[in-house]
Amino acid sequence: MDARGYDTCVPVNDDPGVTEQPLLDFQAGYVLRSIDKFPRAGSRPPWRLGMSYAHDVVTLRHGRIDDGSMRFSRLPRGSREPAAGAGTHSVGD
């Protein structure tokens, strides 16, 4: 981000084929009683994480940042807050 001058990045799901699902596929009562308070996941990567620590570590350390879901932006000069819709770019820009 520093090399390209980006200040912020956010994930954006613009794929209508990704359906919302619970973050955890875990049937313990204490999870089920509070599942509505957990963040949501999607039906496929990158919105769906596995339940394998080893796989997640490899993906997070060595996976691509430009997975088509991240949007990078630059703050307008002299501003501390991003302008609505201003300066948004894909990594390849």
PDB file as gemmi writes it, atoms N, CA and C in Angstrom:
CRYST1    1.000    1.000    1.000  90.00  90.00  90.00 P 1                      
ATOM      1  N   MET A   1       0.834  -1.178   0.000  1.00  0.00           N  
ATOM      2  CA  MET A   1       0.000   0.000   0.000  1.00  0.00           C  
ATOM      3  C   MET A   1       0.878   1.239   0.000  1.00  0.00           C  
ATOM      4  N   ASP A   2       1.940   1.221   0.794  1.00  0.00           N  
ATOM      5  CA  ASP A   2       2.842   2.377   0.838  1.00  0.00           C  
ATOM      6  C   ASP A   2       3.458   2.648  -0.531  1.00  0.00           C  
ATOM      7  N   ALA A   3       3.889   1.600  -1.213  1.00  0.00           N  
ATOM      8  CA  ALA A   3       4.541   1.761  -2.513  1.00  0.00           C  
ATOM      9  C   ALA A   3       3.613   2.402  -3.548  1.00  0.00           C  
ATOM     10  N   ARG A   4       2.320   2.170  -3.434  1.00  0.00           N  
ATOM     11  CA  ARG A   4       1.352   2.721  -4.393  1.00  0.00           C  
ATOM     12  C   ARG A   4       0.599   3.930  -3.854  1.00  0.00           C  
ATOM     13  N   GLY A   5       0.892   4.320  -2.614  1.00  0.00           N  
ATOM     14  CA  GLY A   5       0.274   5.506  -2.048  1.00  0.00           C  
ATOM     15  C   GLY A   5      -1.142   5.305  -1.536  1.00  0.00           C  
ATOM     16  N   TYR A   6      -1.527   4.069  -1.279  1.00  0.00           N  
ATOM     17  CA  TYR A   6      -2.870   3.813  -0.774  1.00  0.00           C  
ATOM     18  C   TYR A   6      -2.917   4.052   0.729  1.00  0.00           C  
ATOM     19  N   ASP A   7      -4.039   4.595   1.189  1.00  0.00           N  
ATOM     20  CA  ASP A   7      -4.242   4.867   2.606  1.00  0.00           C  
ATOM     21  C   ASP A   7      -5.172   3.863   3.266  1.00  0.00           C  
ATOM     22  N   THR A   8      -6.132   3.355   2.505  1.00  0.00           N  
ATOM     23  CA  THR A   8      -7.120   2.437   3.076  1.00  0.00           C  
ATOM     24  C   THR A   8      -7.404   1.298   2.109  1.00  0.00           C  
ATOM     25  N   CYS A   9      -7.901   0.215   2.674  1.00  0.00           N  
ATOM     26  CA  CYS A   9      -8.411  -0.872   1.843  1.00  0.00           C  
ATOM     27  C   CYS A   9      -9.586  -1.504   2.574  1.00  0.00           C  
ATOM     28  N   VAL A  10     -10.582  -1.900   1.810  1.00  0.00           N  
ATOM     29  CA  VAL A  10     -11.775  -2.535   2.365  1.00  0.00           C  
ATOM     30  C   VAL A  10     -12.193  -3.676   1.447  1.00  0.00           C  
ATOM     31  N   PRO A  11     -12.715  -4.757   2.023  1.00  0.00           N  
ATOM     32  CA  PRO A  11     -13.258  -5.826   1.183  1.00  0.00           C  
ATOM     33  C   PRO A  11     -14.640  -5.433   0.672  1.00  0.00           C  
ATOM     34  N   VAL A  12     -14.938  -5.774  -0.581  1.00  0.00           N  
ATOM     35  CA  VAL A  12     -16.234  -5.457  -1.185  1.00  0.00           C  
ATOM     36  C   VAL A  12     -16.763  -6.707  -1.870  1.00  0.00           C  
ATOM     37  N   ASN A  13     -17.946  -7.127  -1.489  1.00  0.00           N  
ATOM     38  CA  ASN A  13     -18.579  -8.271  -2.144  1.00  0.00           C  
ATOM     39  C   ASN A  13     -19.539  -7.748  -3.198  1.00  0.00           C  
ATOM     40  N   ASP A  14     -19.113  -7.797  -4.447  1.00  0.00           N  
ATOM     41  CA  ASP A  14     -19.997  -7.373  -5.533  1.00  0.00           C  
ATOM     42  C   ASP A  14     -20.402  -8.562  -6.408  1.00  0.00           C  
ATOM     43  N   ASP A  15     -20.276  -9.771  -5.862  1.00  0.00           N  
ATOM     44  CA  ASP A  15     -20.656 -10.993  -6.561  1.00  0.00           C  
ATOM     45  C   ASP A  15     -22.026 -11.453  -6.062  1.00  0.00           C  
ATOM     46  N   PRO A  16     -23.085 -11.312  -6.868  1.00  0.00           N  
ATOM     47  CA  PRO A  16     -24.418 -11.714  -6.414  1.00  0.00           C  
ATOM     48  C   PRO A  16     -24.541 -13.217  -6.179  1.00  0.00           C  
ATOM     49  N   GLY A  17     -23.581 -13.996  -6.655  1.00  0.00           N  
ATOM     50  CA  GLY A  17     -23.614 -15.444  -6.454  1.00  0.00           C  
ATOM     51  C   GLY A  17     -23.130 -15.888  -5.085  1.00  0.00           C  
ATOM     52  N   VAL A  18     -22.552 -14.968  -4.314  1.00  0.00           N  
ATOM     53  CA  VAL A  18     -22.091 -15.300  -2.967  1.00  0.00           C  
ATOM     54  C   VAL A  18     -23.253 -15.102  -2.007  1.00  0.00           C  
ATOM     55  N   THR A  19     -23.640 -16.165  -1.342  1.00  0.00           N  
ATOM     56  CA  THR A  19     -24.735 -16.073  -0.381  1.00  0.00           C  
ATOM     57  C   THR A  19     -24.193 -15.963   1.041  1.00  0.00           C  
ATOM     58  N   GLU A  20     -24.917 -15.275   1.885  1.00  0.00           N  
ATOM     59  CA  GLU A  20     -24.512 -15.068   3.269  1.00  0.00           C  
ATOM     60  C   GLU A  20     -24.745 -16.338   4.081  1.00  0.00           C  
ATOM     61  N   GLN A  21     -23.751 -16.666   4.933  1.00  0.00           N  
ATOM     62  CA  GLN A  21     -23.837 -17.839   5.791  1.00  0.00           C  
ATOM     63  C   GLN A  21     -23.250 -17.515   7.152  1.00  0.00           C  
ATOM     64  N   PRO A  22     -23.536 -18.339   8.158  1.00  0.00           N  
ATOM     65  CA  PRO A  22     -22.929 -18.115   9.462  1.00  0.00           C  
ATOM     66  C   PRO A  22     -21.405 -18.248   9.375  1.00  0.00           C  
ATOM     67  N   LEU A  23     -20.696 -17.489  10.190  1.00  0.00           N  
ATOM     68  CA  LEU A  23     -19.240 -17.558  10.212  1.00  0.00           C  
ATOM     69  C   LEU A  23     -18.753 -18.922  10.665  1.00  0.00           C  
ATOM     70  N   LEU A  24     -19.389 -19.463  11.686  1.00  0.00           N  
ATOM     71  CA  LEU A  24     -18.972 -20.745  12.243  1.00  0.00           C  
ATOM     72  C   LEU A  24     -19.975 -21.840  11.924  1.00  0.00           C  
ATOM     73  N   ASP A  25     -19.480 -22.978  11.483  1.00  0.00           N  
ATOM     74  CA  ASP A  25     -20.306 -24.167  11.302  1.00  0.00           C  
ATOM     75  C   ASP A  25     -20.011 -25.055  12.507  1.00  0.00           C  
ATOM     76  N   PHE A  26     -20.572 -24.664  13.635  1.00  0.00           N  
ATOM     77  CA  PHE A  26     -20.229 -25.266  14.909  1.00  0.00           C  
ATOM     78  C   PHE A  26     -21.518 -25.395  15.698  1.00  0.00           C  
ATOM     79  N   GLN A  27     -21.864 -26.582  16.134  1.00  0.00           N  
ATOM     80  CA  GLN A  27     -23.174 -26.843  16.710  1.00  0.00           C  
ATOM     81  C   GLN A  27     -23.229 -26.767  18.232  1.00  0.00           C  
ATOM     82  N   ALA A  28     -22.207 -26.241  18.870  1.00  0.00           N  
ATOM     83  CA  ALA A  28     -22.234 -26.125  20.329  1.00  0.00           C  
ATOM     84  C   ALA A  28     -23.323 -25.130  20.744  1.00  0.00           C  
ATOM     85  N   GLY A  29     -24.015 -25.434  21.830  1.00  0.00           N  
ATOM     86  CA  GLY A  29     -25.110 -24.594  22.301  1.00  0.00           C  
ATOM     87  C   GLY A  29     -24.700 -23.162  22.555  1.00  0.00           C  
ATOM     88  N   TYR A  30     -23.527 -22.948  23.158  1.00  0.00           N  
ATOM     89  CA  TYR A  30     -23.095 -21.580  23.453  1.00  0.00           C  
ATOM     90  C   TYR A  30     -22.835 -20.785  22.182  1.00  0.00           C  
ATOM     91  N   VAL A  31     -22.459 -21.441  21.108  1.00  0.00           N  
ATOM     92  CA  VAL A  31     -22.278 -20.751  19.829  1.00  0.00           C  
ATOM     93  C   VAL A  31     -23.643 -20.469  19.207  1.00  0.00           C  
ATOM     94  N   LEU A  32     -24.496 -21.463  19.182  1.00  0.00           N  
ATOM     95  CA  LEU A  32     -25.810 -21.299  18.556  1.00  0.00           C  
ATOM     96  C   LEU A  32     -26.653 -20.226  19.242  1.00  0.00           C  
ATOM     97  N   ARG A  33     -26.518 -20.085  20.568  1.00  0.00           N  
ATOM     98  CA  ARG A  33     -27.298 -19.071  21.286  1.00  0.00           C  
ATOM     99  C   ARG A  33     -26.871 -17.649  20.931  1.00  0.00           C  
ATOM    100  N   SER A  34     -25.649 -17.475  20.444  1.00  0.00           N  
ATOM    101  CA  SER A  34     -25.173 -16.117  20.132  1.00  0.00           C  
ATOM    102  C   SER A  34     -24.738 -15.958  18.678  1.00  0.00           C  
ATOM    103  N   ILE A  35     -25.105 -16.889  17.818  1.00  0.00           N  
ATOM    104  CA  ILE A  35     -24.655 -16.864  16.419  1.00  0.00           C  
ATOM    105  C   ILE A  35     -25.075 -15.584  15.701  1.00  0.00           C  
ATOM    106  N   ASP A  36     -26.181 -14.967  16.104  1.00  0.00           N  
ATOM    107  CA  ASP A  36     -26.633 -13.737  15.458  1.00  0.00           C  
ATOM    108  C   ASP A  36     -25.736 -12.545  15.780  1.00  0.00           C  
ATOM    109  N   LYS A  37     -24.865 -12.684  16.763  1.00  0.00           N  
ATOM    110  CA  LYS A  37     -23.946 -11.600  17.132  1.00  0.00           C  
ATOM    111  C   LYS A  37     -22.579 -11.741  16.446  1.00  0.00           C  
ATOM    112  N   PHE A  38     -22.347 -12.880  15.812  1.00  0.00           N  
ATOM    113  CA  PHE A  38     -21.088 -13.123  15.121  1.00  0.00           C  
ATOM    114  C   PHE A  38     -21.098 -12.441  13.754  1.00  0.00           C  
ATOM    115  N   PRO A  39     -19.915 -12.113  13.225  1.00  0.00           N  
ATOM    116  CA  PRO A  39     -19.850 -11.635  11.833  1.00  0.00           C  
ATOM    117  C   PRO A  39     -20.371 -12.723  10.897  1.00  0.00           C  
ATOM    118  N   ARG A  40     -20.741 -12.352   9.708  1.00  0.00           N  
ATOM    119  CA  ARG A  40     -21.247 -13.307   8.724  1.00  0.00           C  
ATOM    120  C   ARG A  40     -20.141 -13.657   7.741  1.00  0.00           C  
ATOM    121  N   ALA A  41     -20.301 -14.788   7.095  1.00  0.00           N  
ATOM    122  CA  ALA A  41     -19.365 -15.251   6.071  1.00  0.00           C  
ATOM    123  C   ALA A  41     -20.141 -15.415   4.771  1.00  0.00           C  
ATOM    124  N   GLY A  42     -19.414 -15.794   3.727  1.00  0.00           N  
ATOM    125  CA  GLY A  42     -20.043 -16.046   2.445  1.00  0.00           C  
ATOM    126  C   GLY A  42     -19.944 -17.503   2.067  1.00  0.00           C  
ATOM    127  N   SER A  43     -20.560 -17.852   0.953  1.00  0.00           N  
ATOM    128  CA  SER A  43     -20.641 -19.247   0.528  1.00  0.00           C  
ATOM    129  C   SER A  43     -19.367 -19.763  -0.135  1.00  0.00           C  
ATOM    130  N   ARG A  44     -18.431 -18.858  -0.460  1.00  0.00           N  
ATOM    131  CA  ARG A  44     -17.169 -19.323  -1.077  1.00  0.00           C  
ATOM    132  C   ARG A  44     -16.054 -18.315  -0.804  1.00  0.00           C  
ATOM    133  N   PRO A  45     -14.811 -18.759  -0.981  1.00  0.00           N  
ATOM    134  CA  PRO A  45     -13.663 -17.858  -0.729  1.00  0.00           C  
ATOM    135  C   PRO A  45     -13.726 -16.643  -1.646  1.00  0.00           C  
ATOM    136  N   PRO A  46     -13.214 -15.533  -1.235  1.00  0.00           N  
ATOM    137  CA  PRO A  46     -12.498 -15.272   0.011  1.00  0.00           C  
ATOM    138  C   PRO A  46     -13.415 -14.973   1.185  1.00  0.00           C  
ATOM    139  N   TRP A  47     -14.700 -15.099   1.002  1.00  0.00           N  
ATOM    140  CA  TRP A  47     -15.668 -14.785   2.057  1.00  0.00           C  
ATOM    141  C   TRP A  47     -15.904 -15.954   2.994  1.00  0.00           C  
ATOM    142  N   ARG A  48     -15.378 -17.088   2.679  1.00  0.00           N  
ATOM    143  CA  ARG A  48     -15.542 -18.300   3.491  1.00  0.00           C  
ATOM    144  C   ARG A  48     -14.174 -18.766   3.946  1.00  0.00           C  
ATOM    145  N   LEU A  49     -13.989 -18.861   5.242  1.00  0.00           N  
ATOM    146  CA  LEU A  49     -12.737 -19.376   5.784  1.00  0.00           C  
ATOM    147  C   LEU A  49     -12.915 -20.821   6.185  1.00  0.00           C  
ATOM    148  N   GLY A  50     -11.824 -21.584   6.068  1.00  0.00           N  
ATOM    149  CA  GLY A  50     -11.848 -22.962   6.519  1.00  0.00           C  
ATOM    150  C   GLY A  50     -11.677 -23.018   8.029  1.00  0.00           C  
ATOM    151  N   MET A  51     -11.811 -24.173   8.558  1.00  0.00           N  
ATOM    152  CA  MET A  51     -11.608 -24.358   9.987  1.00  0.00           C  
ATOM    153  C   MET A  51     -10.267 -25.045  10.231  1.00  0.00           C  
ATOM    154  N   SER A  52      -9.296 -24.776   9.375  1.00  0.00           N  
ATOM    155  CA  SER A  52      -7.968 -25.369   9.490  1.00  0.00           C  
ATOM    156  C   SER A  52      -6.956 -24.259   9.749  1.00  0.00           C  
ATOM    157  N   TYR A  53      -6.390 -24.267  10.941  1.00  0.00           N  
ATOM    158  CA  TYR A  53      -5.404 -23.245  11.291  1.00  0.00           C  
ATOM    159  C   TYR A  53      -4.235 -23.273  10.310  1.00  0.00           C  
ATOM    160  N   ALA A  54      -3.731 -24.464  10.003  1.00  0.00           N  
ATOM    161  CA  ALA A  54      -2.572 -24.574   9.108  1.00  0.00           C  
ATOM    162  C   ALA A  54      -2.890 -23.980   7.734  1.00  0.00           C  
ATOM    163  N   HIS A  55      -4.043 -24.298   7.180  1.00  0.00           N  
ATOM    164  CA  HIS A  55      -4.431 -23.761   5.872  1.00  0.00           C  
ATOM    165  C   HIS A  55      -4.586 -22.245   5.935  1.00  0.00           C  
ATOM    166  N   ASP A  56      -5.227 -21.746   6.995  1.00  0.00           N  
ATOM    167  CA  ASP A  56      -5.430 -20.302   7.134  1.00  0.00           C  
ATOM    168  C   ASP A  56      -4.107 -19.556   7.264  1.00  0.00           C  
ATOM    169  N   VAL A  57      -3.154 -20.105   7.988  1.00  0.00           N  
ATOM    170  CA  VAL A  57      -1.850 -19.453   8.143  1.00  0.00           C  
ATOM    171  C   VAL A  57      -1.154 -19.344   6.792  1.00  0.00           C  
ATOM    172  N   VAL A  58      -1.148 -20.419   6.029  1.00  0.00           N  
ATOM    173  CA  VAL A  58      -0.511 -20.394   4.704  1.00  0.00           C  
ATOM    174  C   VAL A  58      -1.206 -19.380   3.803  1.00  0.00           C  
ATOM    175  N   THR A  59      -2.530 -19.382   3.799  1.00  0.00           N  
ATOM    176  CA  THR A  59      -3.283 -18.444   2.963  1.00  0.00           C  
ATOM    177  C   THR A  59      -3.017 -17.000   3.365  1.00  0.00           C  
ATOM    178  N   LEU A  60      -3.058 -16.707   4.652  1.00  0.00           N  
ATOM    179  CA  LEU A  60      -2.876 -15.335   5.113  1.00  0.00           C  
ATOM    180  C   LEU A  60      -1.444 -14.842   4.925  1.00  0.00           C  
ATOM    181  N   ARG A  61      -0.484 -15.713   5.061  1.00  0.00           N  
ATOM    182  CA  ARG A  61       0.916 -15.296   4.913  1.00  0.00           C  
ATOM    183  C   ARG A  61       1.393 -15.277   3.470  1.00  0.00           C  
ATOM    184  N   HIS A  62       0.844 -16.172   2.640  1.00  0.00           N  
ATOM    185  CA  HIS A  62       1.382 -16.322   1.287  1.00  0.00           C  
ATOM    186  C   HIS A  62       0.344 -16.162   0.182  1.00  0.00           C  
ATOM    187  N   GLY A  63      -0.906 -15.948   0.544  1.00  0.00           N  
ATOM    188  CA  GLY A  63      -1.957 -15.793  -0.453  1.00  0.00           C  
ATOM    189  C   GLY A  63      -1.897 -14.424  -1.122  1.00  0.00           C  
ATOM    190  N   ARG A  64      -2.627 -14.294  -2.201  1.00  0.00           N  
ATOM    191  CA  ARG A  64      -2.685 -13.028  -2.934  1.00  0.00           C  
ATOM    192  C   ARG A  64      -3.530 -12.005  -2.199  1.00  0.00           C  
ATOM    193  N   ILE A  65      -3.070 -10.795  -2.170  1.00  0.00           N  
ATOM    194  CA  ILE A  65      -3.866  -9.699  -1.615  1.00  0.00           C  
ATOM    195  C   ILE A  65      -4.885  -9.257  -2.653  1.00  0.00           C  
ATOM    196  N   ASP A  66      -4.480  -9.229  -3.910  1.00  0.00           N  
ATOM    197  CA  ASP A  66      -5.371  -8.830  -4.996  1.00  0.00           C  
ATOM    198  C   ASP A  66      -6.223 -10.029  -5.405  1.00  0.00           C  
ATOM    199  N   ASP A  67      -7.241 -10.311  -4.617  1.00  0.00           N  
ATOM    200  CA  ASP A  67      -8.101 -11.452  -4.885  1.00  0.00           C  
ATOM    201  C   ASP A  67      -9.405 -11.044  -5.576  1.00  0.00           C  
ATOM    202  N   GLY A  68      -9.480  -9.788  -6.001  1.00  0.00           N  
ATOM    203  CA  GLY A  68     -10.672  -9.296  -6.677  1.00  0.00           C  
ATOM    204  C   GLY A  68     -11.706  -8.702  -5.740  1.00  0.00           C  
ATOM    205  N   SER A  69     -11.485  -8.828  -4.437  1.00  0.00           N  
ATOM    206  CA  SER A  69     -12.456  -8.342  -3.464  1.00  0.00           C  
ATOM    207  C   SER A  69     -11.998  -7.095  -2.710  1.00  0.00           C  
ATOM    208  N   MET A  70     -10.720  -6.819  -2.737  1.00  0.00           N  
ATOM    209  CA  MET A  70     -10.199  -5.674  -1.993  1.00  0.00           C  
ATOM    210  C   MET A  70     -10.251  -4.420  -2.859  1.00  0.00           C  
ATOM    211  N   ARG A  71     -10.645  -3.309  -2.250  1.00  0.00           N  
ATOM    212  CA  ARG A  71     -10.647  -2.012  -2.912  1.00  0.00           C  
ATOM    213  C   ARG A  71      -9.710  -1.094  -2.139  1.00  0.00           C  
ATOM    214  N   PHE A  72      -8.777  -0.511  -2.859  1.00  0.00           N  
ATOM    215  CA  PHE A  72      -7.754   0.341  -2.270  1.00  0.00           C  
ATOM    216  C   PHE A  72      -8.044   1.788  -2.642  1.00  0.00           C  
ATOM    217  N   SER A  73      -7.739   2.700  -1.733  1.00  0.00           N  
ATOM    218  CA  SER A  73      -7.996   4.105  -2.029  1.00  0.00           C  
ATOM    219  C   SER A  73      -6.942   5.001  -1.402  1.00  0.00           C  
ATOM    220  N   ARG A  74      -6.907   6.204  -1.948  1.00  0.00           N  
ATOM    221  CA  ARG A  74      -6.018   7.251  -1.448  1.00  0.00           C  
ATOM    222  C   ARG A  74      -6.885   8.364  -0.889  1.00  0.00           C  
ATOM    223  N   LEU A  75      -6.482   8.925   0.219  1.00  0.00           N  
ATOM    224  CA  LEU A  75      -7.195  10.070   0.771  1.00  0.00           C  
ATOM    225  C   LEU A  75      -6.928  11.294  -0.095  1.00  0.00           C  
ATOM    226  N   PRO A  76      -7.921  12.160  -0.255  1.00  0.00           N  
ATOM    227  CA  PRO A  76      -7.654  13.414  -0.962  1.00  0.00           C  
ATOM    228  C   PRO A  76      -6.586  14.201  -0.204  1.00  0.00           C  
ATOM    229  N   ARG A  77      -5.753  14.900  -0.929  1.00  0.00           N  
ATOM    230  CA  ARG A  77      -4.693  15.681  -0.281  1.00  0.00           C  
ATOM    231  C   ARG A  77      -5.270  16.636   0.740  1.00  0.00           C  
ATOM    232  N   GLY A  78      -4.635  16.682   1.913  1.00  0.00           N  
ATOM    233  CA  GLY A  78      -5.068  17.570   2.979  1.00  0.00           C  
ATOM    234  C   GLY A  78      -6.255  17.050   3.770  1.00  0.00           C  
ATOM    235  N   SER A  79      -6.722  15.861   3.452  1.00  0.00           N  
ATOM    236  CA  SER A  79      -7.876  15.300   4.137  1.00  0.00           C  
ATOM    237  C   SER A  79      -7.452  14.160   5.044  1.00  0.00           C  
ATOM    238  N   ARG A  80      -8.195  13.976   6.106  1.00  0.00           N  
ATOM    239  CA  ARG A  80      -7.943  12.852   6.998  1.00  0.00           C  
ATOM    240  C   ARG A  80      -9.005  11.784   6.827  1.00  0.00           C  
ATOM    241  N   GLU A  81     -10.073  12.081   6.111  1.00  0.00           N  
ATOM    242  CA  GLU A  81     -11.169  11.138   5.892  1.00  0.00           C  
ATOM    243  C   GLU A  81     -11.340  10.914   4.398  1.00  0.00           C  
ATOM    244  N   PRO A  82     -11.568   9.658   3.947  1.00  0.00           N  
ATOM    245  CA  PRO A  82     -11.808   9.427   2.531  1.00  0.00           C  
ATOM    246  C   PRO A  82     -13.108  10.064   2.074  1.00  0.00           C  
ATOM    247  N   ALA A  83     -13.069  10.672   0.911  1.00  0.00           N  
ATOM    248  CA  ALA A  83     -14.291  11.216   0.313  1.00  0.00           C  
ATOM    249  C   ALA A  83     -15.112  10.049  -0.223  1.00  0.00           C  
ATOM    250  N   ALA A  84     -16.418  10.159  -0.196  1.00  0.00           N  
ATOM    251  CA  ALA A  84     -17.295   9.086  -0.662  1.00  0.00           C  
ATOM    252  C   ALA A  84     -16.995   8.748  -2.115  1.00  0.00           C  
ATOM    253  N   GLY A  85     -16.536   7.519  -2.360  1.00  0.00           N  
ATOM    254  CA  GLY A  85     -16.252   7.047  -3.702  1.00  0.00           C  
ATOM    255  C   GLY A  85     -15.002   7.609  -4.330  1.00  0.00           C  
ATOM    256  N   ALA A  86     -14.259   8.440  -3.644  1.00  0.00           N  
ATOM    257  CA  ALA A  86     -13.088   9.065  -4.228  1.00  0.00           C  
ATOM    258  C   ALA A  86     -11.853   8.198  -4.074  1.00  0.00           C  
ATOM    259  N   GLY A  87     -11.102   8.117  -5.128  1.00  0.00           N  
ATOM    260  CA  GLY A  87      -9.785   7.501  -5.065  1.00  0.00           C  
ATOM    261  C   GLY A  87      -9.775   5.987  -4.933  1.00  0.00           C  
ATOM    262  N   THR A  88     -10.851   5.300  -5.281  1.00  0.00           N  
ATOM    263  CA  THR A  88     -10.888   3.850  -5.156  1.00  0.00           C  
ATOM    264  C   THR A  88     -10.256   3.220  -6.378  1.00  0.00           C  
ATOM    265  N   HIS A  89      -9.385   2.250  -6.128  1.00  0.00           N  
ATOM    266  CA  HIS A  89      -8.656   1.596  -7.204  1.00  0.00           C  
ATOM    267  C   HIS A  89      -8.511   0.117  -6.917  1.00  0.00           C  
ATOM    268  N   SER A  90      -8.338  -0.674  -7.959  1.00  0.00           N  
ATOM    269  CA  SER A  90      -7.922  -2.062  -7.806  1.00  0.00           C  
ATOM    270  C   SER A  90      -6.414  -2.054  -7.678  1.00  0.00           C  
ATOM    271  N   VAL A  91      -5.834  -3.148  -7.207  1.00  0.00           N  
ATOM    272  CA  VAL A  91      -4.404  -3.206  -6.988  1.00  0.00           C  
ATOM    273  C   VAL A  91      -3.637  -2.966  -8.268  1.00  0.00           C  
ATOM    274  N   GLY A  92      -4.134  -3.414  -9.409  1.00  0.00           N  
ATOM    275  CA  GLY A  92      -3.418  -3.271 -10.671  1.00  0.00           C  
ATOM    276  C   GLY A  92      -3.375  -1.855 -11.228  1.00  0.00           C  
ATOM    277  N   ASP A  93      -4.095  -0.919 -10.634  1.00  0.00           N  
ATOM    278  CA  ASP A  93      -4.133   0.454 -11.143  1.00  0.00           C  
ATOM    279  C   ASP A  93      -2.826   1.177 -10.920  1.00  0.00           C  
TER     280      ASP A  93                                                      
END                                                                             
